[in-house]
Amino acid sequence: MAGRPTKQGIDYFPLDVGFFSDVKVRKIARACGPQSTSILICLLCNIYKDEGYYILWDEDLPFVIADTVGVSEGAVKEVLTVQVGFFDAEMFSVHRVLTSAGIQRRFLLATYQRKETEIIPEYMINCTNNPINHANNSINTVDNRQSKVKVKIFSCK
């Protein structure tokens, strides 16, 4: 009997109550129209669901997002042309990856107790490769008698 495959993404993510008040979101909505906020939320859902902290921008992604939200592919592409720092511009230009420091911080926080999480160092923003050993942390989040497993996470600024 085989075990369930290890999941990379997460099932939910926190959406700040001030999301629609965020200046970056407001600038995108002003430049691209009110459907742009749905596009952003759909992009975030796909980022967290699949890899967890990034998504590769390929030729199919605009169609997938447009089909889900009910807008044109051009509207999805237009949202990315507004450079206000919602996604990391350097990461996009170098790797064709949509991510941000905030996305990565939320993903690492949500998965810090996992046994394994695959991280591609080239896709990490402002991170040091100083692994934090959660198993040796003096704070015990779960009081049980099972053996502890060493987990490595990366600390991000």
Backbone bond lengths (Angstrom), bond angles and torsions (degrees), N, CA, C in turn:
res aa  C-N    CA-C-N  psi(-1)  N-CA   C-N-CA  omega(-1)  CA-C   N-CA-C  phi
1 M - - - 1.447 - - 1.535 108.67 -
2 A 1.296 116.18 121.66 1.460 121.61 -178.69 1.521 110.18 -87.99
3 G 1.334 115.23 146.36 1.453 120.31 178.17 1.511 111.26 -79.18
4 R 1.297 115.23 168.39 1.462 121.08 178.04 1.522 109.22 -69.03
5 P 1.338 117.86 138.76 1.467 119.21 178.76 1.527 110.82 -62.74
6 T 1.315 115.00 147.43 1.457 120.75 179.41 1.522 109.66 -66.53
7 K 1.302 116.00 132.62 1.463 121.97 -179.01 1.521 109.35 -90.05
8 Q 1.308 117.05 135.86 1.455 121.12 178.92 1.531 111.38 -91.07
9 G 1.313 117.24 -46.47 1.463 121.08 -176.55 1.520 112.06 -77.83
10 I 1.319 115.55 -173.48 1.462 121.53 178.88 1.527 109.31 -123.67
11 D 1.336 116.14 156.88 1.463 121.62 -175.67 1.528 113.50 -83.19
12 Y 1.304 117.09 -23.27 1.466 120.41 179.52 1.519 108.44 -151.12
13 F 1.322 115.42 160.81 1.463 120.89 176.44 1.514 108.45 -144.25
14 P 1.319 116.73 152.11 1.464 119.00 179.37 1.528 110.55 -74.91
15 L 1.305 115.74 131.60 1.460 121.62 173.97 1.517 105.99 -111.75
16 D 1.315 115.27 112.34 1.466 120.10 -177.03 1.519 111.43 -57.86
17 V 1.323 116.18 141.47 1.459 120.12 179.38 1.528 111.33 -64.62
18 G 1.309 116.86 -18.64 1.457 121.06 177.74 1.516 113.69 -93.87
19 F 1.336 117.57 16.07 1.469 121.47 -177.34 1.528 111.40 -54.21
20 F 1.315 117.48 -48.49 1.466 120.92 -176.93 1.532 112.26 -74.69
21 S 1.323 116.99 -14.90 1.467 121.10 177.00 1.526 111.96 -91.76
22 D 1.309 117.62 -13.79 1.462 122.07 -179.16 1.534 109.26 -58.52
23 V 1.320 116.51 133.27 1.462 121.59 -176.56 1.532 111.11 -59.62
24 K 1.325 117.46 -39.29 1.471 120.14 179.48 1.524 110.53 -62.05
25 V 1.318 117.05 -45.08 1.471 121.39 -179.80 1.523 109.65 -65.77
26 R 1.313 116.95 -41.41 1.462 120.58 -179.68 1.523 112.08 -64.69
27 K 1.341 117.19 -39.32 1.463 120.57 177.96 1.523 110.91 -65.79
28 I 1.331 116.96 -40.90 1.461 120.51 177.82 1.526 109.93 -64.69
29 A 1.330 117.39 -43.93 1.468 121.28 -179.90 1.529 111.00 -63.77
30 R 1.308 117.21 -38.89 1.468 120.13 178.98 1.521 110.62 -66.70
31 A 1.332 116.86 -41.01 1.469 120.62 -177.27 1.529 112.60 -77.39
32 C 1.337 117.61 -33.70 1.467 120.82 -170.96 1.517 114.38 -115.02
33 G 1.305 118.07 -5.45 1.457 120.32 179.33 1.527 112.94 99.00
34 P 1.331 115.64 166.08 1.467 120.11 -174.49 1.535 114.29 -65.32
35 Q 1.331 118.73 -23.01 1.470 120.50 179.15 1.529 111.22 -69.63
36 S 1.335 117.27 -15.32 1.464 120.52 -177.30 1.524 112.40 -64.80
37 T 1.337 117.54 -30.02 1.472 118.30 178.02 1.524 110.97 -68.26
38 S 1.318 117.16 -35.47 1.472 120.20 175.52 1.523 110.09 -66.17
39 I 1.310 116.63 -37.45 1.461 121.25 177.89 1.527 109.85 -63.64
40 L 1.326 117.13 -45.55 1.467 120.80 179.30 1.529 111.50 -61.21
41 I 1.325 116.80 -45.36 1.464 120.12 -179.47 1.529 110.23 -64.69
42 C 1.313 117.48 -39.48 1.466 120.74 177.83 1.526 110.65 -64.85
43 L 1.319 117.57 -41.15 1.461 120.63 175.69 1.520 110.96 -60.55
44 L 1.334 116.97 -45.30 1.473 120.52 178.50 1.526 111.19 -60.38
45 C 1.327 116.79 -43.55 1.469 120.42 178.92 1.527 110.84 -59.58
46 N 1.325 117.11 -43.01 1.458 120.39 179.87 1.525 111.92 -69.16
47 I 1.317 117.07 -36.22 1.467 120.62 177.17 1.527 109.99 -62.20
48 Y 1.328 117.15 -53.00 1.467 121.10 -176.38 1.529 111.71 -68.69
49 K 1.328 117.84 -33.90 1.463 121.53 -176.80 1.523 111.96 -70.25
50 D 1.323 117.41 -43.36 1.462 120.74 -172.56 1.529 111.90 -86.29
51 E 1.295 117.50 -83.90 1.467 120.98 -177.16 1.523 112.30 -86.24
52 G 1.314 116.45 -22.43 1.458 120.13 176.23 1.506 115.40 99.33
53 Y 1.317 117.90 -35.00 1.461 119.43 -176.50 1.533 113.32 -136.09
54 Y 1.324 117.56 0.68 1.463 121.09 176.38 1.526 108.93 -161.77
55 I 1.327 115.11 166.26 1.458 121.14 170.22 1.522 107.45 -143.21
56 L 1.314 115.91 139.07 1.458 120.63 177.06 1.523 109.49 -78.09
57 W 1.321 116.15 131.72 1.454 121.51 176.48 1.526 106.98 -85.44
58 D 1.321 116.15 107.92 1.461 120.37 178.18 1.523 108.60 -123.65
59 E 1.320 117.21 -175.85 1.463 120.34 -175.45 1.522 113.25 -69.08
60 D 1.337 118.40 -21.09 1.463 121.26 -178.93 1.531 113.81 -87.56
61 L 1.324 117.25 -24.83 1.469 120.05 -174.74 1.529 113.16 -59.77
62 P 1.327 120.93 -44.79 1.469 119.02 177.84 1.530 112.33 -58.35
63 F 1.338 117.17 -38.25 1.462 119.93 177.72 1.522 111.12 -65.38
64 V 1.324 117.26 -45.84 1.472 121.24 -178.39 1.524 110.66 -59.72
65 I 1.323 116.55 -46.45 1.468 120.73 -179.50 1.528 109.87 -66.83
66 A 1.332 117.00 -46.30 1.473 121.26 -179.38 1.519 111.36 -60.63
67 D 1.322 116.96 -42.56 1.459 121.22 -179.80 1.527 111.44 -65.93
68 T 1.326 116.47 -38.11 1.469 120.88 179.80 1.522 111.49 -68.35
69 V 1.332 116.05 -44.47 1.465 121.37 -174.40 1.525 112.09 -84.52
70 G 1.333 117.15 -26.82 1.458 120.32 -178.08 1.511 113.24 88.77
71 V 1.322 116.21 36.03 1.462 121.73 177.59 1.526 108.08 -125.53
72 S 1.329 116.89 178.73 1.461 120.51 177.79 1.529 110.30 -81.77
73 E 1.326 115.74 158.40 1.462 120.15 175.79 1.524 110.49 -63.07
74 G 1.316 115.88 -32.89 1.460 120.48 177.07 1.515 112.25 -61.34
75 A 1.325 116.86 -37.12 1.469 120.54 178.38 1.525 110.35 -64.86
76 V 1.322 116.89 -38.34 1.475 120.84 178.44 1.523 109.86 -65.88
77 K 1.335 116.59 -44.97 1.465 120.66 179.79 1.524 111.13 -65.14
78 E 1.325 116.57 -35.66 1.469 120.91 -179.95 1.520 111.58 -63.30
79 V 1.332 117.27 -37.10 1.467 120.87 179.65 1.529 110.13 -59.90
80 L 1.323 117.27 -36.23 1.463 120.03 -179.56 1.516 113.21 -75.50
81 T 1.327 117.72 -20.82 1.467 119.35 -179.12 1.521 112.35 -76.34
82 V 1.322 117.25 -19.22 1.466 120.41 178.79 1.527 107.64 -81.00
83 Q 1.307 115.49 106.01 1.461 120.84 -175.96 1.528 110.50 -90.25
84 V 1.312 115.57 92.54 1.465 120.76 177.97 1.516 111.21 -121.14
85 G 1.328 117.80 5.71 1.455 120.82 177.82 1.507 115.41 89.64
86 F 1.335 118.52 12.14 1.467 119.42 177.13 1.521 109.03 -64.06
87 F 1.336 116.52 -45.78 1.462 122.77 172.84 1.518 107.47 -110.78
88 D 1.322 116.78 153.40 1.455 122.05 -179.48 1.534 109.69 -70.30
89 A 1.326 116.72 115.27 1.467 122.32 -175.21 1.531 111.76 -66.75
90 E 1.312 117.83 -38.99 1.465 120.59 -179.37 1.531 111.01 -66.40
91 M 1.321 116.56 -42.55 1.461 120.40 179.36 1.536 110.21 -62.95
92 F 1.324 115.92 -37.44 1.466 119.70 178.87 1.528 110.92 -68.30
93 S 1.329 117.09 -44.53 1.465 119.46 -176.99 1.531 112.23 -70.24
94 V 1.314 117.98 -33.99 1.466 121.05 -177.90 1.527 112.06 -83.21
95 H 1.346 116.94 -46.54 1.465 121.05 -171.88 1.528 114.65 -113.20
96 R 1.340 118.00 -5.27 1.481 121.63 -173.90 1.524 110.37 60.14
97 V 1.321 115.56 41.48 1.464 123.23 -176.54 1.522 108.65 -117.75
98 L 1.343 115.81 135.13 1.465 120.99 172.50 1.517 107.93 -98.05
99 T 1.320 116.17 120.30 1.447 123.08 177.84 1.519 107.75 -164.60
100 S 1.305 116.32 173.90 1.465 121.59 174.36 1.522 107.91 -156.34
101 A 1.315 116.11 166.28 1.460 120.09 178.49 1.534 110.19 -62.06
102 G 1.319 117.41 -38.98 1.467 120.95 179.61 1.519 112.24 -65.69
103 I 1.325 117.17 -42.32 1.466 121.41 177.60 1.520 109.30 -60.37
104 Q 1.316 116.99 -46.03 1.459 120.73 -178.12 1.524 111.45 -66.53
105 R 1.311 117.25 -39.68 1.470 121.25 179.07 1.529 110.42 -62.32
106 R 1.331 116.86 -45.48 1.475 120.12 179.38 1.531 111.46 -64.95
107 F 1.338 117.74 -39.50 1.462 121.18 179.03 1.528 110.76 -64.38
108 L 1.327 117.26 -47.39 1.466 120.10 -179.41 1.525 111.61 -63.93
109 L 1.316 116.77 -37.11 1.458 120.30 177.29 1.531 110.89 -65.70
110 A 1.318 116.80 -38.95 1.467 121.05 -178.72 1.522 112.43 -72.84
111 T 1.326 118.19 -23.14 1.465 120.49 -173.86 1.521 113.90 -116.29
112 Y 1.318 118.82 11.30 1.461 119.84 -172.39 1.525 113.75 -64.02
113 Q 1.319 119.13 -19.11 1.458 120.21 179.29 1.530 113.30 -98.28
114 R 1.309 117.66 4.04 1.466 120.23 177.85 1.519 110.50 -69.19
115 K 1.328 114.06 150.93 1.454 119.45 175.83 1.520 111.18 -66.18
116 E 1.319 115.92 -44.07 1.456 121.36 -179.38 1.521 110.56 -138.70
117 T 1.300 115.00 137.03 1.463 121.70 172.01 1.519 106.58 -140.32
118 E 1.304 116.63 124.99 1.456 120.10 179.63 1.524 109.68 -82.13
119 I 1.316 115.09 126.68 1.455 121.75 179.58 1.516 107.77 -125.18
120 I 1.316 116.84 129.98 1.464 121.82 174.27 1.530 106.47 -95.93
121 P 1.324 117.66 108.31 1.475 120.59 -174.43 1.534 113.73 -55.57
122 E 1.341 117.94 -33.65 1.465 120.46 -179.38 1.522 112.15 -64.85
123 Y 1.317 117.87 -22.22 1.460 121.90 -178.20 1.532 112.59 -94.08
124 M 1.323 117.63 -1.43 1.456 120.85 -178.65 1.532 109.94 -87.42
125 I 1.326 115.51 142.83 1.462 122.64 -178.55 1.523 108.81 -108.42
126 N 1.329 117.22 132.83 1.465 122.29 176.12 1.517 113.63 49.45
127 C 1.308 117.23 42.75 1.459 119.71 -178.44 1.510 110.23 -113.79
128 T 1.299 113.42 148.79 1.450 120.10 171.21 1.508 106.65 -106.64
129 N 1.283 116.67 148.99 1.452 120.07 178.88 1.521 110.60 -89.29
130 N 1.312 116.54 42.61 1.448 121.93 174.37 1.509 107.94 -93.09
131 P 1.350 116.50 99.34 1.458 117.64 -178.00 1.520 111.48 -67.37
132 I 1.304 115.52 139.09 1.454 122.39 175.27 1.511 106.40 -101.55
133 N 1.308 116.86 125.61 1.452 120.19 -179.10 1.517 108.21 -89.68
134 H 1.321 116.69 101.02 1.458 121.62 -177.79 1.528 112.31 -63.67
135 A 1.339 116.86 -32.03 1.460 120.17 -176.89 1.524 111.45 -66.06
136 N 1.330 117.37 -26.73 1.463 120.16 179.82 1.520 112.70 -96.68
137 N 1.308 116.85 9.94 1.448 121.65 178.20 1.521 108.19 -68.12
138 S 1.312 117.36 138.73 1.462 119.94 -177.30 1.522 112.45 -73.84
139 I 1.326 117.80 -14.61 1.459 120.90 178.19 1.517 108.44 -91.73
140 N 1.320 116.78 119.44 1.460 121.10 -179.93 1.521 107.89 -97.57
141 T 1.346 117.02 107.37 1.460 120.79 -175.93 1.519 112.35 -76.90
142 V 1.320 117.33 -25.15 1.455 120.97 179.01 1.526 107.66 -130.18
143 D 1.302 116.93 122.01 1.452 120.72 -179.30 1.519 108.55 -91.21
144 N 1.335 116.01 96.52 1.455 119.85 176.60 1.511 109.92 -140.76
145 R 1.311 117.12 170.79 1.456 122.57 -175.34 1.526 112.41 -99.18
146 Q 1.321 117.94 4.65 1.455 120.32 -179.06 1.522 110.40 -74.64
147 S 1.339 115.45 158.51 1.458 119.52 178.95 1.528 109.27 -68.42
148 K 1.310 114.73 149.04 1.458 120.46 -179.19 1.514 109.91 -93.21
149 V 1.320 115.29 148.48 1.451 122.31 179.97 1.515 107.90 -114.46
150 K 1.315 116.56 135.86 1.454 120.09 178.53 1.521 109.62 -74.10
151 V 1.321 115.79 129.50 1.462 121.94 -178.30 1.509 107.37 -123.67
152 K 1.299 116.01 133.59 1.458 120.53 177.64 1.518 108.87 -105.63
153 I 1.313 116.02 130.38 1.454 121.30 170.03 1.515 107.45 -129.20
154 F 1.286 116.75 164.84 1.444 121.52 -179.92 1.505 108.49 -106.53
155 S 1.321 115.89 138.79 1.461 118.84 177.79 1.512 108.18 -91.07
156 C 1.321 115.80 130.56 1.464 121.67 -179.29 1.510 109.86 -114.86
157 K 1.279 115.27 146.76 1.481 120.32 177.27 1.491 109.40 -86.23
